[in-house]
Amino acid sequence: MLMCAFFVASGIAHFIRPAMYMRIMPPWLPAPLALVLVSGVFEALGGVGVLIPATRVAAGWGIIVLLVAVFPANIQMLLNAHAAHASKIWQGMLVTRLPAQPLLIYWVYVSAIRPA
């Protein structure tokens, strides 16, 4: 249930504050607004999908693919903070966020994919 809430809330946030997500889109990606909205849809759908036994494994793999796909945005957020001379504390927090992505992937794997 926690995983569902986490990913659904995050997916909905893409629609509530798309500009926030567009700022961290790597500049080499096309159609940033479309990518933000599409990723929000799939994040929310994946969150719901992990609750349904028939779709749990597929939704889990979908979320993992999405987490890998959005990793460049986490790097871009750090690059933006560095370029803007953000505080060392903020930059440090962004650095520590990078290893959080593999931890999220592991959480999804053990919760939704790996057999109990």
N, C-alpha and C positions, 0 to 999 in steps of 0.2 A: 504493500500500500504506500509506503514511504517513497519508493522509487516512482510509482505512478504520479504521486503528488509533485515530486521534484521535477520530473520531465514535462508534465502537463503545465505546471506553473511557468517553467522556463520557456516552453513553446508559446504560451499565451503572451509572455513578456515581449516576444518578437513583434507582436501586433500592437501592443500598447506603447512600446518605446522603440520603434524600428530605427530611429536615428542613432540611438546608442549602439546598436549592433552594426549599423552601416559605417560608423566611425572606425570600427576595428576590422573591417573587411580589408584584406590585402589588396593593394591597388591593381594587381595583375589579374584579379578576378572580374569578369564582366557582370553587368546587371546586378549591382549590389543589393538593391531593394528586393528584387525578385528572389535572390539567393537567401536573404534574411527571412522573407516570408515563407518560402518553401521549406527552409530548415525549421522554422517555427511549427509549420504544419506537421512535418515528420517527427519532430521532437514530441509534440503533444500526442500524435497518433501512437508513437512508440510507447509513451507512458501509459496510455489506455491499453494498448496491446499486451503489455506484460501482466495485466490483471486477468486476461482471458486465457484459460488453459490452452485452447486450440491455437492461439496466436502467440503465446508467450515466447517460444524459442525464436520464431521469425522476428518478432518485435525486438527481442534482445539483440539479435544480430543486426537489425536495422539501427538500433541505438548505437551499437558499437561502431558501425560504419559512419554514422553521423558524428560521433565523438572524434573519430580519426579525421573526418573531413573538415571539422571546424577547428582543429588544432592550429592551423596557420593563423586563424583570427586571434588566438591567445598569444601567439608570437608577435603578431602585428600590434596588439595592445601594448605589449612591453616595448616594442620599437617606438611606438607613438609616445609613450611616457618618457622614454629616454630622450627622444628628439625635442620634447617639450620641456626638458629639464625638470621633470616632476621630482618630488621629494624622493630621497633615497629609501625612505620607508615604503612609499607606494611602489617604487620599482622593485624593492625586495619582496613585497607581497605578490607582485605579478610574477616574479621569478619562481616563488614557491607555488604559484598556481599551476605552473607547467607540469610538474610531476603529479598534480591532482588528476589530470586527464587519464593517465594509465590506471590510477586508483579507481576512477569512475568506471572505466572499462572493466576492470576486475570485478567491481561490485555488480555490474550488469551481468557479467558472465556467470558468477557464482549464484546470483539470485534468479536469473531467468533462463539460463542456457544449460549449465551443468546439471546433470541429473542429481536428484536428492539422494 
